[in-house]
Amino acid sequence: MATTTAAELRAMSRADLNARVTELKEELFSLRFAAATGQLESHGRLREARKDIARIYTVLQERNLGIVPDPDEEN
C-alpha cells in the first residue's frame, strides 16, 4: 500500500479513517511478526505503516480541535 498524504486523508470521512487505521494496524502486526521471524524483506514498510497511522491520528485530532473542518458535518 502506498503512503497517503495528509490532504487525501482530510477528504476522507471519519468512518473511512477509522477503517484505514484498523487495516494499517493489522498490517503493522503482520509486518512485526515477519520481522521477528526473519521473513521480512522490506523493513521500510514498518516505518511507513507507523507514519501512516500517526498521520491519520493527526487528521482526526485536527478535526476534534476544530482546526480543520470535518467533511461529514458540512453536508
All heavy atoms as a GROMACS GRO file, in nm:
protein
  590
    1MET      N    1   0.083  -0.118   0.000
    1MET     CA    2   0.000   0.000   0.000
    1MET      C    3   0.087   0.124   0.000
    1MET      O    4   0.188   0.130   0.068
    1MET     CB    5  -0.089   0.002   0.123
    1MET     CG    6  -0.182  -0.114   0.134
    1MET     SD    7  -0.311  -0.074   0.249
    1MET     CE    8  -0.439  -0.170   0.180
    2ALA      N    9   0.048   0.220  -0.076
    2ALA     CA   10   0.125   0.342  -0.088
    2ALA      C   11   0.096   0.437   0.028
    2ALA      O   12  -0.010   0.431   0.090
    2ALA     CB   13   0.092   0.410  -0.219
    3THR      N   14   0.191   0.523   0.055
    3THR     CA   15   0.174   0.623   0.159
    3THR      C   16   0.067   0.722   0.116
    3THR      O   17   0.063   0.766   0.002
    3THR     CB   18   0.306   0.696   0.183
    3THR    OG1   19   0.404   0.599   0.219
    3THR    CG2   20   0.294   0.797   0.294
    4THR      N   21  -0.020   0.758   0.209
    4THR     CA   22  -0.128   0.850   0.182
    4THR      C   23  -0.090   0.988   0.235
    4THR      O   24  -0.039   0.999   0.346
    4THR     CB   25  -0.257   0.803   0.252
    4THR    OG1   26  -0.278   0.667   0.221
    4THR    CG2   27  -0.376   0.882   0.208
    5THR      N   28  -0.116   1.092   0.159
    5THR     CA   29  -0.083   1.227   0.205
    5THR      C   30  -0.191   1.279   0.299
    5THR      O   31  -0.305   1.230   0.299
    5THR     CB   32  -0.070   1.324   0.086
    5THR    OG1   33  -0.197   1.335   0.022
    5THR    CG2   34   0.035   1.278  -0.012
    6ALA      N   35  -0.156   1.377   0.378
    6ALA     CA   36  -0.250   1.436   0.473
    6ALA      C   37  -0.368   1.501   0.400
    6ALA      O   38  -0.481   1.496   0.448
    6ALA     CB   39  -0.179   1.537   0.561
    7ALA      N   40  -0.343   1.559   0.284
    7ALA     CA   41  -0.451   1.622   0.207
    7ALA      C   42  -0.554   1.518   0.164
    7ALA      O   43  -0.675   1.544   0.168
    7ALA     CB   44  -0.394   1.695   0.086
    8GLU      N   45  -0.508   1.400   0.123
    8GLU     CA   46  -0.600   1.293   0.085
    8GLU      C   47  -0.679   1.244   0.206
    8GLU      O   48  -0.798   1.214   0.196
    8GLU     CB   49  -0.523   1.178   0.024
    8GLU     CG   50  -0.459   1.209  -0.109
    8GLU     CD   51  -0.364   1.102  -0.158
    8GLU    OE1   52  -0.329   1.012  -0.077
    8GLU    OE2   53  -0.325   1.107  -0.274
    9LEU      N   54  -0.613   1.238   0.322
    9LEU     CA   55  -0.680   1.191   0.443
    9LEU      C   56  -0.785   1.290   0.491
    9LEU      O   57  -0.890   1.251   0.541
    9LEU     CB   58  -0.576   1.168   0.554
    9LEU     CG   59  -0.479   1.054   0.531
    9LEU    CD1   60  -0.373   1.052   0.639
    9LEU    CD2   61  -0.552   0.921   0.526
   10ARG      N   62  -0.758   1.419   0.475
   10ARG     CA   63  -0.854   1.520   0.519
   10ARG      C   64  -0.983   1.515   0.440
   10ARG      O   65  -1.088   1.558   0.488
   10ARG     CB   66  -0.791   1.659   0.510
   10ARG     CG   67  -0.689   1.684   0.617
   10ARG     CD   68  -0.639   1.827   0.619
   10ARG     NE   69  -0.533   1.839   0.716
   10ARG     CZ   70  -0.404   1.848   0.686
   10ARG    NH1   71  -0.365   1.850   0.559
   10ARG    NH2   72  -0.313   1.857   0.780
   11ALA      N   73  -0.980   1.460   0.319
   11ALA     CA   74  -1.100   1.449   0.237
   11ALA      C   75  -1.183   1.326   0.273
   11ALA      O   76  -1.297   1.314   0.228
   11ALA     CB   77  -1.061   1.444   0.090
   12MET      N   78  -1.129   1.236   0.354
   12MET     CA   79  -1.199   1.112   0.390
   12MET      C   80  -1.289   1.134   0.511
   12MET      O   81  -1.265   1.224   0.594
   12MET     CB   82  -1.097   1.002   0.421
   12MET     CG   83  -1.011   0.964   0.303
   12MET     SD   84  -0.876   0.853   0.346
   12MET     CE   85  -0.964   0.702   0.378
   13SER      N   86  -1.392   1.052   0.522
   13SER     CA   87  -1.482   1.061   0.637
   13SER      C   88  -1.419   0.993   0.758
   13SER      O   89  -1.321   0.920   0.747
   13SER     CB   90  -1.615   0.993   0.604
   13SER     OG   91  -1.595   0.853   0.592
   14ARG      N   92  -1.477   1.019   0.874
   14ARG     CA   93  -1.426   0.957   0.997
   14ARG      C   94  -1.433   0.805   0.991
   14ARG      O   95  -1.342   0.736   1.036
   14ARG     CB   96  -1.505   1.006   1.118
   14ARG     CG   97  -1.469   1.142   1.164
   14ARG     CD   98  -1.546   1.178   1.291
   14ARG     NE   99  -1.531   1.316   1.323
   14ARG     CZ  100  -1.437   1.362   1.405
   14ARG    NH1  101  -1.354   1.280   1.462
   14ARG    NH2  102  -1.428   1.491   1.428
   15ALA      N  103  -1.541   0.753   0.937
   15ALA     CA  104  -1.557   0.608   0.928
   15ALA      C  105  -1.448   0.548   0.839
   15ALA      O  106  -1.391   0.442   0.872
   15ALA     CB  107  -1.695   0.573   0.874
   16ASP      N  108  -1.420   0.615   0.728
   16ASP     CA  109  -1.313   0.568   0.639
   16ASP      C  110  -1.177   0.573   0.708
   16ASP      O  111  -1.096   0.482   0.693
   16ASP     CB  112  -1.308   0.652   0.511
   16ASP     CG  113  -1.429   0.630   0.423
   16ASP    OD1  114  -1.495   0.526   0.437
   16ASP    OD2  115  -1.457   0.719   0.339
   17LEU      N  116  -1.153   0.680   0.783
   17LEU     CA  117  -1.026   0.693   0.854
   17LEU      C  118  -1.010   0.585   0.961
   17LEU      O  119  -0.903   0.526   0.975
   17LEU     CB  120  -1.013   0.832   0.916
   17LEU     CG  121  -0.995   0.948   0.819
   17LEU    CD1  122  -1.001   1.080   0.893
   17LEU    CD2  123  -0.866   0.936   0.742
   18ASN      N  124  -1.118   0.560   1.034
   18ASN     CA  125  -1.112   0.455   1.137
   18ASN      C  126  -1.090   0.318   1.075
   18ASN      O  127  -1.015   0.236   1.130
   18ASN     CB  128  -1.238   0.457   1.223
   18ASN     CG  129  -1.244   0.578   1.313
   18ASN    OD1  130  -1.141   0.630   1.356
   18ASN    ND2  131  -1.364   0.625   1.341
   19ALA      N  132  -1.152   0.293   0.962
   19ALA     CA  133  -1.132   0.165   0.893
   19ALA      C  134  -0.989   0.153   0.844
   19ALA      O  135  -0.927   0.046   0.852
   19ALA     CB  136  -1.229   0.153   0.776
   20ARG      N  137  -0.934   0.263   0.795
   20ARG     CA  138  -0.795   0.264   0.746
   20ARG      C  139  -0.696   0.238   0.859
   20ARG      O  140  -0.597   0.167   0.842
   20ARG     CB  141  -0.768   0.398   0.677
   20ARG     CG  142  -0.632   0.411   0.617
   20ARG     CD  143  -0.633   0.366   0.474
   20ARG     NE  144  -0.506   0.405   0.413
   20ARG     CZ  145  -0.414   0.318   0.377
   20ARG    NH1  146  -0.437   0.190   0.389
   20ARG    NH2  147  -0.301   0.358   0.326
   21VAL      N  148  -0.723   0.297   0.978
   21VAL     CA  149  -0.635   0.274   1.094
   21VAL      C  150  -0.637   0.127   1.132
   21VAL      O  151  -0.532   0.066   1.157
   21VAL     CB  152  -0.677   0.363   1.213
   21VAL    CG1  153  -0.611   0.315   1.342
   21VAL    CG2  154  -0.641   0.507   1.188
   22THR      N  155  -0.755   0.068   1.134
   22THR     CA  156  -0.767  -0.074   1.168
   22THR      C  157  -0.690  -0.159   1.069
   22THR      O  158  -0.616  -0.251   1.108
   22THR     CB  159  -0.915  -0.116   1.170
   22THR    OG1  160  -0.986  -0.032   1.262
   22THR    CG2  161  -0.931  -0.260   1.211
   23GLU      N  162  -0.704  -0.128   0.943
   23GLU     CA  163  -0.634  -0.201   0.836
   23GLU      C  164  -0.482  -0.188   0.851
   23GLU      O  165  -0.408  -0.286   0.840
   23GLU     CB  166  -0.680  -0.142   0.703
   23GLU     CG  167  -0.620  -0.200   0.580
   23GLU     CD  168  -0.673  -0.126   0.457
   23GLU    OE1  169  -0.796  -0.109   0.445
   23GLU    OE2  170  -0.589  -0.086   0.375
   24LEU      N  171  -0.436  -0.067   0.879
   24LEU     CA  172  -0.292  -0.043   0.894
   24LEU      C  173  -0.236  -0.111   1.019
   24LEU      O  174  -0.123  -0.160   1.018
   24LEU     CB  175  -0.262   0.107   0.897
   24LEU     CG  176  -0.269   0.177   0.763
   24LEU    CD1  177  -0.265   0.328   0.781
   24LEU    CD2  178  -0.154   0.133   0.674
   25LYS      N  179  -0.314  -0.113   1.127
   25LYS     CA  180  -0.268  -0.180   1.248
   25LYS      C  181  -0.254  -0.330   1.228
   25LYS      O  182  -0.161  -0.392   1.280
   25LYS     CB  183  -0.361  -0.150   1.365
   25LYS     CG  184  -0.341  -0.011   1.421
   25LYS     CD  185  -0.420   0.009   1.547
   25LYS     CE  186  -0.389   0.143   1.609
   25LYS     NZ  187  -0.455   0.159   1.739
   26GLU      N  188  -0.346  -0.387   1.152
   26GLU     CA  189  -0.335  -0.530   1.120
   26GLU      C  190  -0.212  -0.556   1.034
   26GLU      O  191  -0.139  -0.653   1.056
   26GLU     CB  192  -0.460  -0.578   1.048
   26GLU     CG  193  -0.582  -0.586   1.136
   26GLU     CD  194  -0.710  -0.617   1.060
   26GLU    OE1  195  -0.703  -0.637   0.937
   26GLU    OE2  196  -0.815  -0.622   1.124
   27GLU      N  197  -0.187  -0.468   0.938
   27GLU     CA  198  -0.069  -0.482   0.853
   27GLU      C  199   0.059  -0.467   0.936
   27GLU      O  200   0.154  -0.543   0.918
   27GLU     CB  201  -0.071  -0.377   0.742
   27GLU     CG  202   0.049  -0.386   0.651
   27GLU     CD  203   0.055  -0.276   0.548
   27GLU    OE1  204  -0.035  -0.190   0.544
   27GLU    OE2  205   0.153  -0.276   0.471
   28LEU      N  206   0.058  -0.370   1.028
   28LEU     CA  207   0.175  -0.348   1.112
   28LEU      C  208   0.204  -0.470   1.199
   28LEU      O  209   0.319  -0.510   1.217
   28LEU     CB  210   0.154  -0.224   1.199
   28LEU     CG  211   0.270  -0.176   1.283
   28LEU    CD1  212   0.390  -0.142   1.196
   28LEU    CD2  213   0.229  -0.056   1.367
   29PHE      N  214   0.098  -0.531   1.252
   29PHE     CA  215   0.116  -0.653   1.332
   29PHE      C  216   0.181  -0.763   1.249
   29PHE      O  217   0.276  -0.828   1.295
   29PHE     CB  218  -0.020  -0.701   1.386
   29PHE     CG  219  -0.010  -0.830   1.461
   29PHE    CD1  220   0.036  -0.834   1.591
   29PHE    CD2  221  -0.045  -0.950   1.400
   29PHE    CE1  222   0.046  -0.952   1.661
   29PHE    CE2  223  -0.035  -1.070   1.468
   29PHE     CZ  224   0.010  -1.072   1.599
   30SER      N  225   0.132  -0.784   1.128
   30SER     CA  226   0.189  -0.889   1.044
   30SER      C  227   0.332  -0.857   1.003
   30SER      O  228   0.416  -0.946   0.994
   30SER     CB  229   0.101  -0.915   0.922
   30SER     OG  230   0.099  -0.804   0.838
   31LEU      N  231   0.362  -0.729   0.980
   31LEU     CA  232   0.498  -0.689   0.947
   31LEU      C  233   0.592  -0.712   1.065
   31LEU      O  234   0.705  -0.759   1.048
   31LEU     CB  235   0.502  -0.542   0.905
   31LEU     CG  236   0.443  -0.509   0.769
   31LEU    CD1  237   0.433  -0.358   0.750
   31LEU    CD2  238   0.525  -0.570   0.658
   32ARG      N  239   0.546  -0.681   1.185
   32ARG     CA  240   0.629  -0.703   1.304
   32ARG      C  241   0.653  -0.852   1.326
   32ARG      O  242   0.763  -0.893   1.364
   32ARG     CB  243   0.562  -0.643   1.427
   32ARG     CG  244   0.573  -0.495   1.435
   32ARG     CD  245   0.508  -0.442   1.561
   32ARG     NE  246   0.524  -0.299   1.572
   32ARG     CZ  247   0.445  -0.220   1.643
   32ARG    NH1  248   0.343  -0.272   1.710
   32ARG    NH2  249   0.466  -0.092   1.648
   33PHE      N  250   0.552  -0.931   1.303
   33PHE     CA  251   0.565  -1.076   1.316
   33PHE      C  252   0.666  -1.129   1.215
   33PHE      O  253   0.752  -1.212   1.248
   33PHE     CB  254   0.429  -1.143   1.298
   33PHE     CG  255   0.430  -1.289   1.330
   33PHE    CD1  256   0.430  -1.332   1.461
   33PHE    CD2  257   0.432  -1.383   1.229
   33PHE    CE1  258   0.431  -1.468   1.491
   33PHE    CE2  259   0.433  -1.518   1.257
   33PHE     CZ  260   0.432  -1.561   1.389
   34ALA      N  261   0.657  -1.082   1.092
   34ALA     CA  262   0.751  -1.124   0.987
   34ALA      C  263   0.893  -1.080   1.021
   34ALA      O  264   0.988  -1.154   0.996
   34ALA     CB  265   0.708  -1.068   0.852
   35ALA      N  266   0.907  -0.962   1.078
   35ALA     CA  267   1.039  -0.913   1.116
   35ALA      C  268   1.098  -0.998   1.228
   35ALA      O  269   1.218  -1.028   1.228
   35ALA     CB  270   1.033  -0.767   1.158
   36ALA      N  271   1.014  -1.038   1.322
   36ALA     CA  272   1.061  -1.118   1.435
   36ALA      C  273   1.105  -1.257   1.391
   36ALA      O  274   1.196  -1.315   1.450
   36ALA     CB  275   0.953  -1.128   1.541
   37THR      N  276   1.042  -1.310   1.289
   37THR     CA  277   1.077  -1.443   1.241
   37THR      C  278   1.182  -1.441   1.131
   37THR      O  279   1.221  -1.545   1.080
   37THR     CB  280   0.952  -1.517   1.189
   37THR    OG1  281   0.893  -1.442   1.084
   37THR    CG2  282   0.851  -1.539   1.300
   38GLY      N  283   1.225  -1.320   1.093
   38GLY     CA  284   1.330  -1.308   0.993
   38GLY      C  285   1.281  -1.321   0.850
   38GLY      O  286   1.362  -1.342   0.759
   39GLN      N  287   1.153  -1.310   0.826
   39GLN     CA  288   1.097  -1.326   0.692
   39GLN      C  289   1.068  -1.194   0.622
   39GLN      O  290   1.027  -1.194   0.507
   39GLN     CB  291   0.967  -1.408   0.700
   39GLN     CG  292   0.988  -1.547   0.753
   39GLN     CD  293   0.856  -1.619   0.774
   39GLN    OE1  294   0.750  -1.560   0.762
   39GLN    NE2  295   0.864  -1.746   0.808
   40LEU      N  296   1.090  -1.083   0.692
   40LEU     CA  297   1.058  -0.953   0.634
   40LEU      C  298   1.169  -0.908   0.539
   40LEU      O  299   1.286  -0.910   0.573
   40LEU     CB  300   1.040  -0.849   0.746
   40LEU     CG  301   0.996  -0.711   0.703
   40LEU    CD1  302   0.856  -0.717   0.641
   40LEU    CD2  303   0.994  -0.617   0.821
   41GLU      N  304   1.129  -0.870   0.418
   41GLU     CA  305   1.226  -0.826   0.319
   41GLU      C  306   1.241  -0.674   0.319
   41GLU      O  307   1.349  -0.622   0.298
   41GLU     CB  308   1.185  -0.874   0.180
   41GLU     CG  309   1.189  -1.024   0.165
   41GLU     CD  310   1.142  -1.069   0.029
   41GLU    OE1  311   1.124  -0.983  -0.060
   41GLU    OE2  312   1.122  -1.190   0.012
   42SER      N  313   1.132  -0.602   0.339
   42SER     CA  314   1.134  -0.457   0.333
   42SER      C  315   1.106  -0.397   0.471
   42SER      O  316   0.990  -0.386   0.512
   42SER     CB  317   1.029  -0.408   0.233
   42SER     OG  318   1.018  -0.269   0.238
   43HIS      N  319   1.212  -0.359   0.541
   43HIS     CA  320   1.195  -0.300   0.674
   43HIS      C  321   1.140  -0.158   0.666
   43HIS      O  322   1.086  -0.107   0.764
   43HIS     CB  323   1.328  -0.300   0.749
   43HIS     CG  324   1.374  -0.437   0.786
   43HIS    ND1  325   1.323  -0.505   0.894
   43HIS    CD2  326   1.462  -0.521   0.728
   43HIS    CE1  327   1.379  -0.624   0.901
   43HIS    NE2  328   1.465  -0.637   0.801
   44GLY      N  329   1.150  -0.096   0.551
   44GLY     CA  330   1.098   0.038   0.533
   44GLY      C  331   0.947   0.045   0.544
   44GLY      O  332   0.890   0.147   0.581
   45ARG      N  333   0.881  -0.065   0.512
   45ARG     CA  334   0.734  -0.066   0.519
   45ARG      C  335   0.686  -0.056   0.663
   45ARG      O  336   0.579  -0.001   0.689
   45ARG     CB  337   0.679  -0.193   0.452
   45ARG     CG  338   0.531  -0.198   0.446
   45ARG     CD  339   0.472  -0.080   0.366
   45ARG     NE  340   0.330  -0.070   0.393
   45ARG     CZ  341   0.263   0.042   0.410
   45ARG    NH1  342   0.323   0.157   0.398
   45ARG    NH2  343   0.135   0.041   0.436
   46LEU      N  344   0.764  -0.107   0.759
   46LEU     CA  345   0.730  -0.091   0.901
   46LEU      C  346   0.720   0.057   0.937
   46LEU      O  347   0.623   0.101   0.999
   46LEU     CB  348   0.837  -0.156   0.990
   46LEU     CG  349   0.825  -0.304   1.017
   46LEU    CD1  350   0.952  -0.355   1.080
   46LEU    CD2  351   0.707  -0.332   1.106
   47ARG      N  352   0.818   0.132   0.895
   47ARG     CA  353   0.821   0.274   0.923
   47ARG      C  354   0.706   0.346   0.853
   47ARG      O  355   0.641   0.433   0.912
   47ARG     CB  356   0.956   0.331   0.878
   47ARG     CG  357   0.973   0.476   0.910
   47ARG     CD  358   1.110   0.524   0.869
   47ARG     NE  359   1.126   0.663   0.910
   47ARG     CZ  360   1.216   0.742   0.862
   47ARG    NH1  361   1.302   0.700   0.772
   47ARG    NH2  362   1.224   0.866   0.903
   48GLU      N  363   0.681   0.311   0.728
   48GLU     CA  364   0.572   0.374   0.653
   48GLU      C  365   0.437   0.349   0.720
   48GLU      O  366   0.354   0.440   0.729
   48GLU     CB  367   0.566   0.318   0.511
   48GLU     CG  368   0.667   0.377   0.416
   48GLU     CD  369   0.650   0.322   0.276
   48GLU    OE1  370   0.534   0.294   0.236
   48GLU    OE2  371   0.751   0.305   0.207
   49ALA      N  372   0.414   0.227   0.766
   49ALA     CA  373   0.287   0.194   0.830
   49ALA      C  374   0.268   0.274   0.958
   49ALA      O  375   0.160   0.328   0.984
   49ALA     CB  376   0.279   0.045   0.858
   50ARG      N  377   0.375   0.285   1.038
   50ARG     CA  378   0.366   0.363   1.162
   50ARG      C  379   0.338   0.510   1.132
   50ARG      O  380   0.256   0.573   1.199
   50ARG     CB  381   0.496   0.350   1.242
   50ARG     CG  382   0.510   0.222   1.316
   50ARG     CD  383   0.619   0.229   1.423
   50ARG     NE  384   0.740   0.296   1.379
   50ARG     CZ  385   0.847   0.235   1.331
   50ARG    NH1  386   0.848   0.104   1.318
   50ARG    NH2  387   0.954   0.303   1.295
   51LYS      N  388   0.404   0.564   1.031
   51LYS     CA  389   0.384   0.704   0.996
   51LYS      C  390   0.243   0.728   0.940
   51LYS      O  391   0.183   0.832   0.966
   51LYS     CB  392   0.490   0.750   0.897
   51LYS     CG  393   0.624   0.770   0.963
   51LYS     CD  394   0.719   0.837   0.868
   51LYS     CE  395   0.844   0.876   0.944
   51LYS     NZ  396   0.912   0.988   0.882
   52ASP      N  397   0.190   0.633   0.862
   52ASP     CA  398   0.055   0.646   0.810
   52ASP      C  399  -0.047   0.649   0.924
   52ASP      O  400  -0.142   0.727   0.922
   52ASP     CB  401   0.023   0.533   0.713
   52ASP     CG  402   0.088   0.550   0.578
   52ASP    OD1  403   0.134   0.662   0.547
   52ASP    OD2  404   0.093   0.452   0.501
   53ILE      N  405  -0.028   0.562   1.023
   53ILE     CA  406  -0.119   0.559   1.139
   53ILE      C  407  -0.112   0.693   1.213
   53ILE      O  408  -0.215   0.751   1.247
   53ILE     CB  409  -0.084   0.441   1.232
   53ILE    CG1  410  -0.118   0.309   1.163
   53ILE    CG2  411  -0.158   0.453   1.364
   53ILE    CD1  412  -0.065   0.186   1.234
   54ALA      N  413   0.008   0.743   1.235
   54ALA     CA  414   0.024   0.871   1.304
   54ALA      C  415  -0.038   0.985   1.225
   54ALA      O  416  -0.101   1.075   1.281
   54ALA     CB  417   0.173   0.899   1.328
   55ARG      N  418  -0.025   0.980   1.093
   55ARG     CA  419  -0.082   1.084   1.007
   55ARG      C  420  -0.236   1.084   1.019
   55ARG      O  421  -0.298   1.190   1.027
   55ARG     CB  422  -0.039   1.058   0.862
   55ARG     CG  423  -0.050   1.175   0.772
   55ARG     CD  424   0.013   1.145   0.636
   55ARG     NE  425   0.159   1.146   0.643
   55ARG     CZ  426   0.236   1.041   0.616
   55ARG    NH1  427   0.185   0.927   0.576
   55ARG    NH2  428   0.367   1.049   0.624
   56ILE      N  429  -0.296   0.967   1.023
   56ILE     CA  430  -0.442   0.957   1.036
   56ILE      C  431  -0.487   1.010   1.172
   56ILE      O  432  -0.584   1.086   1.183
   56ILE     CB  433  -0.490   0.813   1.015
   56ILE    CG1  434  -0.469   0.773   0.870
   56ILE    CG2  435  -0.636   0.798   1.054
   56ILE    CD1  436  -0.492   0.626   0.841
   57TYR      N  437  -0.414   0.971   1.279
   57TYR     CA  438  -0.449   1.021   1.412
   57TYR      C  439  -0.435   1.173   1.420
   57TYR      O  440  -0.514   1.239   1.488
   57TYR     CB  441  -0.361   0.956   1.519
   57TYR     CG  442  -0.405   0.815   1.556
   57TYR    CD1  443  -0.311   0.721   1.592
   57TYR    CD2  444  -0.539   0.779   1.556
   57TYR    CE1  445  -0.350   0.592   1.626
   57TYR    CE2  446  -0.578   0.651   1.589
   57TYR     CZ  447  -0.484   0.558   1.626
   57TYR     OH  448  -0.522   0.432   1.660
   58THR      N  449  -0.339   1.230   1.349
   58THR     CA  450  -0.322   1.374   1.346
   58THR      C  451  -0.442   1.442   1.280
   58THR      O  452  -0.494   1.541   1.330
   58THR     CB  453  -0.192   1.412   1.273
   58THR    OG1  454  -0.082   1.354   1.342
   58THR    CG2  455  -0.174   1.563   1.266
   59VAL      N  456  -0.487   1.387   1.169
   59VAL     CA  457  -0.603   1.444   1.099
   59VAL      C  458  -0.728   1.435   1.187
   59VAL      O  459  -0.806   1.531   1.196
   59VAL     CB  460  -0.625   1.373   0.964
   59VAL    CG1  461  -0.758   1.411   0.902
   59VAL    CG2  462  -0.512   1.406   0.868
   60LEU      N  463  -0.746   1.322   1.255
   60LEU     CA  464  -0.862   1.308   1.344
   60LEU      C  465  -0.856   1.409   1.459
   60LEU      O  466  -0.958   1.467   1.497
   60LEU     CB  467  -0.870   1.165   1.398
   60LEU     CG  468  -0.913   1.059   1.297
   60LEU    CD1  469  -0.896   0.919   1.356
   60LEU    CD2  470  -1.056   1.081   1.254
   61GLN      N  471  -0.736   1.430   1.514
   61GLN     CA  472  -0.722   1.525   1.624
   61GLN      C  473  -0.745   1.668   1.575
   61GLN      O  474  -0.804   1.749   1.647
   61GLN     CB  475  -0.583   1.512   1.688
   61GLN     CG  476  -0.565   1.596   1.811
   61GLN     CD  477  -0.658   1.558   1.925
   61GLN    OE1  478  -0.719   1.451   1.927
   61GLN    NE2  479  -0.672   1.647   2.020
   62GLU      N  480  -0.701   1.700   1.455
   62GLU     CA  481  -0.728   1.833   1.399
   62GLU      C  482  -0.878   1.857   1.390
   62GLU      O  483  -0.926   1.967   1.418
   62GLU     CB  484  -0.667   1.846   1.259
   62GLU     CG  485  -0.518   1.859   1.256
   62GLU     CD  486  -0.461   1.856   1.115
   62GLU    OE1  487  -0.532   1.814   1.020
   62GLU    OE2  488  -0.345   1.896   1.099
   63ARG      N  489  -0.953   1.755   1.352
   63ARG     CA  490  -1.098   1.769   1.343
   63ARG      C  491  -1.159   1.785   1.481
   63ARG      O  492  -1.252   1.864   1.500
   63ARG     CB  493  -1.159   1.647   1.274
   63ARG     CG  494  -1.129   1.643   1.128
   63ARG     CD  495  -1.192   1.524   1.063
   63ARG     NE  496  -1.150   1.513   0.924
   63ARG     CZ  497  -1.186   1.415   0.844
   63ARG    NH1  498  -1.264   1.319   0.888
   63ARG    NH2  499  -1.143   1.413   0.720
   64ASN      N  500  -1.110   1.710   1.579
   64ASN     CA  501  -1.163   1.721   1.716
   64ASN      C  502  -1.141   1.860   1.774
   64ASN      O  503  -1.226   1.911   1.847
   64ASN     CB  504  -1.098   1.616   1.807
   64ASN     CG  505  -1.144   1.477   1.775
   64ASN    OD1  506  -1.250   1.456   1.716
   64ASN    ND2  507  -1.065   1.378   1.814
   65LEU      N  508  -1.027   1.920   1.741
   65LEU     CA  509  -0.995   2.053   1.793
   65LEU      C  510  -1.056   2.165   1.711
   65LEU      O  511  -1.047   2.281   1.750
   65LEU     CB  512  -0.842   2.070   1.800
   65LEU     CG  513  -0.769   1.977   1.896
   65LEU    CD1  514  -0.619   1.995   1.883
   65LEU    CD2  515  -0.815   2.001   2.038
   66GLY      N  516  -1.113   2.133   1.596
   66GLY     CA  517  -1.174   2.233   1.512
   66GLY      C  518  -1.077   2.309   1.423
   66GLY      O  519  -1.111   2.415   1.369
   67ILE      N  520  -0.956   2.258   1.409
   67ILE     CA  521  -0.856   2.323   1.326
   67ILE      C  522  -0.891   2.308   1.178
   67ILE      O  523  -0.876   2.399   1.099
   67ILE     CB  524  -0.716   2.264   1.355
   67ILE    CG1  525  -0.678   2.294   1.499
   67ILE    CG2  526  -0.612   2.318   1.259
   67ILE    CD1  527  -0.554   2.221   1.547
   68VAL      N  528  -0.937   2.188   1.143
   68VAL     CA  529  -0.975   2.155   1.005
   68VAL      C  530  -1.122   2.116   1.006
   68VAL      O  531  -1.166   2.040   1.092
   68VAL     CB  532  -0.888   2.039   0.952
   68VAL    CG1  533  -0.933   1.996   0.815
   68VAL    CG2  534  -0.742   2.079   0.950
   69PRO      N  535  -1.202   2.166   0.913
   69PRO     CA  536  -1.344   2.130   0.911
   69PRO      C  537  -1.364   1.982   0.876
   69PRO      O  538  -1.288   1.923   0.800
   69PRO     CB  539  -1.404   2.218   0.802
   69PRO     CG  540  -1.289   2.259   0.718
   69PRO     CD  541  -1.168   2.260   0.805
   70ASP      N  542  -1.466   1.924   0.937
   70ASP     CA  543  -1.498   1.784   0.914
   70ASP      C  544  -1.588   1.774   0.792
   70ASP      O  545  -1.695   1.832   0.788
   70ASP     CB  546  -1.572   1.730   1.038
   70ASP     CG  547  -1.581   1.580   1.040
   70ASP    OD1  548  -1.556   1.517   0.936
   70ASP    OD2  549  -1.613   1.524   1.147
   71PRO      N  550  -1.548   1.700   0.689
   71PRO     CA  551  -1.631   1.691   0.568
   71PRO      C  552  -1.764   1.622   0.593
   71PRO      O  553  -1.859   1.644   0.519
   71PRO     CB  554  -1.545   1.610   0.469
   71PRO     CG  555  -1.443   1.543   0.550
   71PRO     CD  556  -1.425   1.625   0.675
   72ASP      N  557  -1.776   1.544   0.700
   72ASP     CA  558  -1.903   1.479   0.733
   72ASP      C  559  -2.008   1.580   0.779
   72ASP      O  560  -2.127   1.563   0.755
   72ASP     CB  561  -1.883   1.375   0.844
   72ASP     CG  562  -1.795   1.259   0.800
   72ASP    OD1  563  -1.785   1.236   0.678
   72ASP    OD2  564  -1.736   1.193   0.888
   73GLU      N  565  -1.964   1.686   0.847
   73GLU     CA  566  -2.058   1.783   0.904
   73GLU      C  567  -2.098   1.892   0.807
   73GLU      O  568  -2.191   1.966   0.832
   73GLU     CB  569  -1.995   1.846   1.029
   73GLU     CG  570  -1.975   1.745   1.141
   73GLU     CD  571  -1.905   1.805   1.260
   73GLU    OE1  572  -1.875   1.926   1.256
   73GLU    OE2  573  -1.883   1.732   1.356
   74GLU      N  574  -2.026   1.908   0.696
   74GLU     CA  575  -2.056   2.013   0.601
   74GLU      C  576  -2.183   1.988   0.523
   74GLU      O  577  -2.246   2.078   0.472
   74GLU     CB  578  -1.939   2.034   0.505
   74GLU     CG  579  -1.819   2.096   0.573
   74GLU     CD  580  -1.702   2.111   0.479
   74GLU    OE1  581  -1.715   2.076   0.361
   74GLU    OE2  582  -1.597   2.157   0.524
   75ASN      N  583  -2.224   1.862   0.510
   75ASN     CA  584  -2.342   1.828   0.430
   75ASN      C  585  -2.467   1.854   0.502
   75ASN      O  586  -2.517   1.878   0.584
   75ASN     CB  587  -2.339   1.682   0.386
   75ASN     CG  588  -2.222   1.655   0.291
   75ASN    OD1  589  -2.180   1.746   0.221
   75ASN    ND2  590  -2.173   1.535   0.293
   0.00000   0.00000   0.00000
